[in-house]
Amino acid sequence: MKVLSLGYLGIGAPDPQQWLTYGMEILGLMPARALPGEDWGVPMVGSGPASSGSGVGEDGSVYLKMDEQQWRIAVHPSQDNAGLMYMGLELAAEQELREAVLELQGQDIKAEMGSAEQARQRSVSGIAYTQDPAGNKIELYYGPTKDFNFESSRQMKFLTGDKGLGHMNLFVADLDACRSFYSDLLGFKLSDYMEFAPGMSVEFYHCNGRHHTLGLSKVGDLNALHHLMLETTDIDMVGRCLDRVQKAGIKVTSTLGRHVNDNILSFYMSSPFGFEVEIGYDGVVVDENWRPRQFVEGDVWGHHGLDPIAIKETAEKIKV
C-alpha cells in the first residue's frame, strides 16, 4: 500500500464555534466555501452553495480550508470525544483503494469499502474504513474535491500540495503494534527516532517529501493526539501568528525554536480543546535516499517547554 499524504482530519469538540474563531483569527484558516457534498448550483450562474461560505453545517460541524482542497479540518460537536475522531489518508485512485482494503483484510485487519454517499460526505471520490491498533479511525480515500480561491483571514499560506495538510503526533500505548501497522501495512517509512526518557520514546514516519507526516510517541498507556503541525511558506507568518497567540492570551506550550531532526522552526500552542497545535516553517524535505537516524537532542535551540516532564504532564491532562 502507498499512502500519498495526510489529507484531512476530523476532531471532536464541545463547541466547534470556538474552533471556527480560533482557526480564522489565530491560524489564518478559511471557512469552507462549500460544505461536503453541497451543490454549487448551475455553473457560471453563480447561485452558490446553501451554506454561503459559512463553513458551518446543519449539525454544527465546522469545516476549515487552508488551500485548494475543499476542506482540511472538520470539527464536529462532541461532548465525550474532544480530540481526534478520524484521519483521512490519501491513495492514488480507486484501484489502489480496493487493493488496500484487500491487503488489510488479508492480514485480518477490519477494513471495508464505503458507499458513494459516505464518500460525498467527505468531499472525495471513494472511501474505505479501518483503524489502527490504538483505536484511531482511518479513512482511506482517493480523489479529493478541489475548490480554489483560498483567502486567509490573516495572510497565511501553508505548505500543502503533495505533502498533505501537515503532520500529527500520536500518543500510542502499544508502540510495537502501531509501528507494524503504519510501516508494514500502510507503507510509511521511518525518518528518525529518539528515546527521550526511560520508557518514553518517539518515532517519526514519512509517506512523501515532508520529513514526517506521522509521529508515534510512547508515554505510558495513553492513546491520543498530542499535536497537529501546520507549516507556513514564510518565517514571518510564524512570527505574526505567535504575536496573535500572545495577544489573545493563548498558552504557548513550547517557545519558538528549531528542531534537530526535521529542521523546522516553530512554536506550539494550546488549541481550544485537548491537543496542541504547532506552527512552523522550513522543514527538511526527504526522498528515497533518506536513511533513518537516531538522535539524542530534540532541538538546535529554543522550544522551551517541550521536554519529557511537560510531555508527560500533557499526556496526563489528555487522559483525564
Buried (B, 14 or more C-beta within 10 A) or exposed (E): BBBBBBBBBBBBBEBBBBBBBBBBEBBBBBBBBBBBBBEBEEEEEEEBBEBEBBBBBEEEBBBBBBBBBBBBBBBBBBEEEBBBBBBBBBBEEEEBBBBBBEBBEEEEBEBEBBEEEBBBBBBBBBBBBBBBBBEBEBBBBBBBBEBEEBEBBBEBBBBBEEBBBBBBBBBBBBBEEBBEBBBEBBBBBBBBBBBBEEEBBBBBBBBBBBBBBBBBBBBEEBBBBBBBBBBBEBEEBBBBBBEBBEEEEBEBBBBBBBBBBBBBBBBBBBBBBBBBBBBBBBBBBBEEEBEEEEBEEBBEEBBBBBBEEBBBEBBEEBEE
